[in-house]
Amino acid sequence: MAPAHQLDEKRFESFIGTLLRVGVILSAAVVFGGGIHYLLQYGTEHQSWREFHGEPDALRHVSGIVRFATQLHSRGFIQLGLLILIATPVTRVAFSVVGFALERDWFYVCVTLMVLALLLFGLAYA
């Protein structure tokens, strides 16, 4: 019989794997749904490719993306799906901090906190 520590570690690894799978599947579903909604709204319009029109400023910030998605705008859904995709590995790192803390592995808690801080800093100031 395996020690309890190994069983807990295996359960935690399984949880992390499930978290990553659910995050990617949820992200793909939201982007796919937003893409279908976008095609239903704008699929028949003639596009002018002479000049580039980027995303509106509101879709460049989390609050704007959430607002657009709650108002059922297709581009808001697509952007929300991309946010979920970006948040998935960040959430994995955050849960890793908890896992290492439960194991009382303080070196890896510190290293993982530094990685999490760098990720959040990069996302906030990119």
C-alpha positions as CSV (number, residue, x, y, z in Angstrom):
1,M,0.0,0.0,0.0
2,A,1.3,3.5,-0.9
3,P,2.0,6.0,1.8
4,A,-0.7,8.7,2.4
5,H,1.8,11.4,1.2
6,Q,2.1,9.7,-2.3
7,L,-1.7,9.4,-2.5
8,D,-2.2,13.0,-1.7
9,E,0.4,14.0,-4.3
10,K,-1.2,11.8,-6.9
11,R,-4.6,13.3,-6.2
12,F,-3.2,16.8,-6.4
13,E,-1.5,16.0,-9.8
14,S,-4.8,14.6,-11.0
15,F,-6.6,17.8,-9.9
16,I,-4.1,20.0,-11.7
17,G,-4.5,17.9,-14.9
18,T,-8.2,18.1,-14.7
19,L,-8.0,21.9,-14.1
20,L,-5.9,22.3,-17.3
21,R,-8.2,20.1,-19.4
22,V,-11.3,21.9,-18.2
23,G,-9.7,25.3,-18.7
24,V,-8.7,24.5,-22.3
25,I,-12.1,22.9,-23.2
26,L,-14.1,25.7,-21.6
27,S,-11.9,28.3,-23.5
28,A,-12.4,26.4,-26.8
29,A,-16.2,26.2,-26.3
30,V,-16.5,29.9,-25.5
31,V,-14.4,31.0,-28.5
32,F,-16.2,28.5,-30.7
33,G,-19.6,29.8,-29.5
34,G,-18.5,33.4,-30.0
35,G,-17.2,32.6,-33.4
36,I,-20.5,31.1,-34.5
37,H,-22.4,34.1,-33.0
38,Y,-20.0,36.4,-34.9
39,L,-20.6,34.6,-38.2
40,L,-24.4,34.7,-37.6
41,Q,-24.2,38.5,-37.0
42,Y,-21.6,39.6,-39.6
43,G,-21.0,36.6,-41.9
44,T,-22.9,38.1,-44.8
45,E,-21.4,41.6,-44.6
46,H,-18.9,42.7,-47.2
47,Q,-15.5,43.3,-45.7
48,S,-13.1,46.0,-46.8
49,W,-9.5,44.8,-46.5
50,R,-8.0,48.2,-47.5
51,E,-7.5,49.4,-43.9
52,F,-7.0,47.6,-40.6
53,H,-9.6,48.0,-37.8
54,G,-8.3,46.6,-34.5
55,E,-10.4,45.7,-31.5
56,P,-12.1,48.6,-29.7
57,D,-10.4,49.8,-26.6
58,A,-13.1,48.3,-24.4
59,L,-12.0,44.8,-25.6
60,R,-8.5,45.3,-24.5
61,H,-9.3,45.3,-20.8
62,V,-10.8,42.6,-18.6
63,S,-13.7,44.8,-17.4
64,G,-14.6,45.7,-21.0
65,I,-14.4,42.1,-22.2
66,V,-16.7,40.9,-19.4
67,R,-19.1,43.8,-20.1
68,F,-19.3,42.9,-23.8
69,A,-19.7,39.2,-23.0
70,T,-22.6,39.9,-20.6
71,Q,-24.2,42.1,-23.2
72,L,-24.0,39.1,-25.6
73,H,-21.6,40.6,-28.1
74,S,-19.8,38.0,-30.1
75,R,-16.4,39.6,-30.0
76,G,-16.8,39.8,-26.2
77,F,-17.3,36.0,-26.1
78,I,-14.3,35.4,-28.3
79,Q,-12.1,37.6,-26.1
80,L,-13.5,36.0,-22.9
81,G,-12.5,32.6,-24.3
82,L,-9.0,33.8,-24.9
83,L,-8.9,35.3,-21.3
84,I,-9.9,31.9,-20.0
85,L,-7.2,30.3,-22.0
86,I,-4.6,32.7,-20.6
87,A,-5.9,32.3,-17.0
88,T,-5.7,28.5,-17.1
89,P,-1.9,28.1,-16.7
90,V,-1.8,31.1,-14.3
91,T,-4.4,29.3,-12.1
92,R,-2.3,26.1,-12.3
93,V,0.7,28.0,-10.9
94,A,-1.5,29.5,-8.2
95,F,-2.7,26.0,-7.2
96,S,0.9,24.8,-7.3
97,V,1.7,27.3,-4.6
98,V,-1.1,25.8,-2.4
99,G,0.1,22.3,-3.1
100,F,3.7,23.0,-2.2
101,A,2.6,24.9,1.0
102,L,0.5,21.8,2.0
103,E,3.6,19.7,1.5
104,R,5.6,22.3,3.5
105,D,8.1,22.6,0.7
106,W,9.0,26.2,1.3
107,F,11.7,26.5,-1.3
108,Y,9.2,25.6,-4.0
109,V,6.6,27.8,-2.5
110,C,9.0,30.8,-2.8
111,V,10.0,29.8,-6.4
112,T,6.4,29.3,-7.5
113,L,5.3,32.6,-5.9
114,M,8.1,34.4,-7.9
115,V,6.8,32.7,-11.1
116,L,3.3,33.7,-10.3
117,A,4.3,37.3,-9.5
118,L,6.2,37.5,-12.9
119,L,3.2,36.1,-14.7
120,L,0.8,38.5,-13.1
121,F,3.2,41.4,-13.6
122,G,3.6,40.5,-17.3
123,L,-0.2,40.3,-17.8
124,A,-0.9,43.5,-15.9
125,Y,1.8,45.6,-17.7
126,A,2.0,44.1,-21.1
